Amino acid sequence: QGDYKVIGHLEERSDRQVLHDEWARYSAFYKYQPIDLVRKYFGEKIGLYFAWLGVYTQLLIPASIVGIIVFCYGVATVDTDIPSLEMCDERLNFTMCPLCDGACDFWQLSTACGTARASHLFDNPATVFFAIFMSLWAVLFLEHWKRRQISLSFSWDLTGIEDDEVHTAHTHTHRSSYCVSAPMSTDPKKLNWKDRLPGYFINVSSILFMFGLTFSAVFGVIIYRITVSALMAMSPDPETKSNVRVTVTATAVIINLVVILILDEIYGAVALWLTELEIPKTETNFEERLILKAFLLKFMNAYAPIFYVAFFKGRFAGRPGNYVYVFNDYRMEECAPGGCLIELCIQLSIIMLGKQLIQNNIFEIGIPKLKKLARALKDKGPAEKELEEERPPQQWNLDYALAPFEGLTPEYMEMIIQFGFVSLFVASFPLAPLFALLNNVIEIRLDAKKFVTELRRPVAVRAKDIGKLARRMSERKRLIHRAFVISFTSDFIPRLVYQYMFSQTGTMHGFIDHTLSYFNVSNFKPGTTPQNLEQGSITVCRYKDYREPPWSSDAYTFSKQYWCVLAARLAFVILFQNLVMFLSLIVAWGIPDVPKTIVEQFKREKKLLVDVFLREEKEKFQLIQSLFSKDNTLHPGRHTLHPNHGSHLPGRFSTLPSGPTQGLPGDGGVPRARCRAASFSQFTGNIPPSARNENENSRHTVV
């Protein structure tokens, strides 16, 4: 349809130019997308993608507003939070055990005041409410998309598409070399399970290898954090010692981000190659298998570092005098005094923002432009210059020089990973929906500009839905993760247990002292005692855990408080999951999948269809009656029924119901049967033996 730039009058713009001016501009971010025009120009499949992205972005607005309110609540109550005030109070004089062996010294808990105050911004009672809200929000999003998808399917005439029709439509794409139609059973080249077994074996082994590579990368970053923490703690510079946690956390998260971005590109190419090895029969099968592999690999790559901080960091570090070591020299990591939630928030925010900014600005904008420039330089030569001087290039040549369309799988994968950030760990980062909203507002226009100006126009493909992607976003699979984040990463449950079971006043006063256990410094193993420990100056130090004191008969074993908190954590997981699932079912039940207007239109269509069938039946009946009249006019008396035989023939051998009718000429006034047949085939299949001897012209009038 020509170039996307408008040259003539605005009234004469083509569809491509209208899309570029009204849709593919960053200045149009506040406008609704012209979904019908997108579908008209690119096809239903791409139209459904942008419709889904628009619905998702639109529903992020209320989630962002609630997240901002929750964050503001944390900011407003940080000065009145009793545990934070106790941790910042120097008069309480909590002497903590060393953070490393030998080189590290005892330290005061009040030095971690900043971490405690920052933790309250994301770990407060409003966070639990926000987690429940986001669970219901995810259900509302899925239900709203179902209704929107049904409406689009009806208006775009996609409701009658069958699976085999979709598969056939997908087989003539650029992957037709390996996405072939299903061969007939007589084809000697048909692949059996023995032929496909090597491909499946390579698939499984490669995916397991990639999982191992991801875990190795995460473990390598853990080793980096442990070693750098130990080296910085040995530094004689006091400023370096005081900034150990901030420096190590920031650098480790940046390394994680770089590794995730690199492996993300590798895993995308590997998933494509593994899917080609399976030789799928159709394009639909190809995309479904590619989405499954890409989702598994990229999900593990993006979330493995976050899962480690949320559920494993500090759980297996041991205790003073009995730490767990890596390579027999380095202690396992422990959470910050304010808990692991603040570290989870830092990790989530940097990875989420980094993936969105770098992938959008570098991978989706920079790399395509570099490829376009490289193709232009490659195609530029003396012969082409002469050709250009003779005749200007045609529009189809210019469009063919654009980058080829490689499918929607990468676009969907990016949004699904983001949806996981928003829904899985939202309890640790209430501002995640806001950052996702800002990213998606740019993402819609970025993708639109890419489709209109930088990619070859893809072949329009019909699709009745977004496929298996909806299953990847199932809310029930995310409830357990969100419940565990609140229960085991946050201090919400320990605070409730202390306030209602162990507090003398029913308040949070004394909570910090309750969560710190005692350790006798004389029980340090040889070589792990602080070097500058003066005899008699410090006899006991504190560490965060629920264990019996050294003067107890069961010294350093888990205390009663530990088991109470653990039971409360597990009970909260069960209660949270069932409560939210129950509320989700109510929401899903209260919101029908098909809008009422669409239901009425379906009924109207069925009524019109029935009317058409009845009209056709009436016309056939009139045609049959005219044939009867014509035959009896030409051959009067030939098929006159005698009274003794006319009563059983209609009901036994014909499809004409008995009933009084107006006598035809030559029938002797005998009542004739009325036709109830829907087609002429019913008058040729059940012909009585007495009538089979008649000629062909009388077969249709035998009744």
C-alpha positions, 0 to 999 in steps of 0.5 A: 500500500505504498510508503508509511509516510504521507505524501499527498492529502490526509484524506487519501491516506492508505491503511498503512499511513493511517496506522503510522500516524494514529497508532505507531507514534509515541505521542499517541500513547493516550489513545485507544488502539485501532484494533479493527484496522490492525486486524484488517492490515495485519490479520487476526493473529496480530490483531489479537496480540495487540488487543491482549496487550491493550487489555493487560496495560489498561488493567494495570492502571488500577493495580498501579494506583493501589500499589502506590497507595500501599507504598505511601502507607509504608512511607507514612508509617515508617516513623511509627513502626515499633520494630524499626524504632527498636532496631534503630535505638542505640540504647538497647545495645544489641551486640551482634555476632560477627558476619564472617570468621576471624577478620570480622568483629562484633557489631551493633544492630543499630547500624542496620537502622537504614535497612530496617526502615527501608524494609518497612516500606515494603513489609507492612500490613498493607502488603498482605492486603495488596497481595490479596488484591493482586490475586483478585486482579489477576482473575479479573484480568483473565476474565476480562480478556475472555470477554474481550476475546469473545467479542472480537471473535464474534465481530471478526467472524472467528467463532466458526473456525475449526482446528483443522482449518487453522492448522491448514492456514498455518502451513504455508509460512516461512517454516514450510520446509519443516512444518508440513501437513500431516501425511496420509497413512499410505505415505512411505515417508511418514515419520513414526516414533522411532524416527522422532525419538532422537529429536525428543532425546536431544530436546530433553537432554538439552533442556536439562543442560540449560537448567543446569547452566542456569543453576550454575550461573546462580551458584556462581553469583552466590560464590561471588557474593560470599567471597567479596563479602569476606574480602571486603570484611578483611579490609582495614578501611572502616568505610569499606567494611560499613558498605559491604552489604550495599556494594555486594548486593548491587554488584551481584544484582547487576551481574545477575542482570547481565547473565539473564540478558545473555542467556535469554537470547541464547535460550530463545535460539536454542528453543527454536532449534529444538522445536525444529528438530521435532519436525512439527506437522503444522505451524500451530504445533510448531508455535505451541511447542516453541512457546512451551520450551521458551517459557520453561527456559526463560522462566527459569532464567529470569526467576532463579536468582529471585527464587534463591533470595526469596526462599533459600537465602539464609535458610541453610546458613547455620548458626554461630559455632556451627555454620555451613561452609562452601568449599570449606572456607566460605560461610553461606550467606545470611539475610540482612538484619531487616530480613531478606525482603528488602534484598528481594525488592532490590533484586526484583526492581533492578532485574525487572527494570533492567530487562525492560529498559535494555531489551526495549532500547537495545534489543528491540530498537538498536539491533534492528536498526543496526541490521537494517544499516548492515543490509543497506551497506551490503546491498549498496554496490556499483550495479545497484547505483546504476540501476537506481539512476536508471529507475527509482526502486519500487515499493515492493523492493523497499519493503522486501529489504525490511527485516522478516517477521519471525513470529509473535512468540518473543513478544508474548514471552516478554509480557508473560515474564513481566506478568510473573514479576507483577503477580508472583512477587508483588508482595515484596515490590508494590511498585511493580505494576506501576513500572510494568504500566510505564513499560507497556505504554511504550511497548505498545507504540514500539511494537506498532512502529516496528510492525509498520516501519521495520518489518515486512508485512506478514501473511495474514493468519486467522486465529481464534484465540491466543492459544496456550498462552492463557494457560501460562498465566493461570492464577492458581499456579501463582497463589502458592508462590505469593503465599510463600513470599508473605509467609516465609520471606516477610516478617508479617507472620512472626510479628502476628505470632509475637503480638498475640502469643508472646507479647506481655502488653499485646503490642509490638514492644520487645519484638526485636529482642524476641527474634534474637537468640544468644550465643556464648562467644567461648563456643566459637570454633578454633580459628573463627573467633574475632581477632580483636576479641578482648577477654571478658569484654563480650561474653555473649552475642546475638543472632537472628533465629529462634534457638534455645540460649546457651544456658539451657539444657537443650542449648542452641536447639530450635525453641518453642517459638520457632515451631509456633512461627513455623506452624503459623507460616504453614497455616497462613499459606493454606488459609491464604491460598484457599481464601483467595481461591474461593474469592477468585471462584466467586469473581469468575462465577460472577463474571460470565465469559460471554457478554450479554450482548454477544449472547443475544446476538448469538440467539438472533443469529440462530433464529435467523438461521432457523428461519432460513432453513424453514424457508428452504423447506417451504420452497422444497415442499412447494417444488414437490407439490408442483411435481406431483401436480405436473405428473398427475396432469400428464398421466391422469389415473396412473398412481391413483391410490385405491381406498384399500391401499392408500392408508398404509403407503404414506406412513410405511414407505414414504416420508409424507405425513398422512393428512387430508389434502385437496384431491388432485385430478385423477385421484378419485377424491382420495385424500393425499399425504402431505410432504414432510421431506427435507430433500429429494434423497428421501424420495429415492431411498425408500421406494416400495417394492410395488413401485420399483417396477415403474419407470424413472419418471414416476419414482418421485411420485410413487408416494 
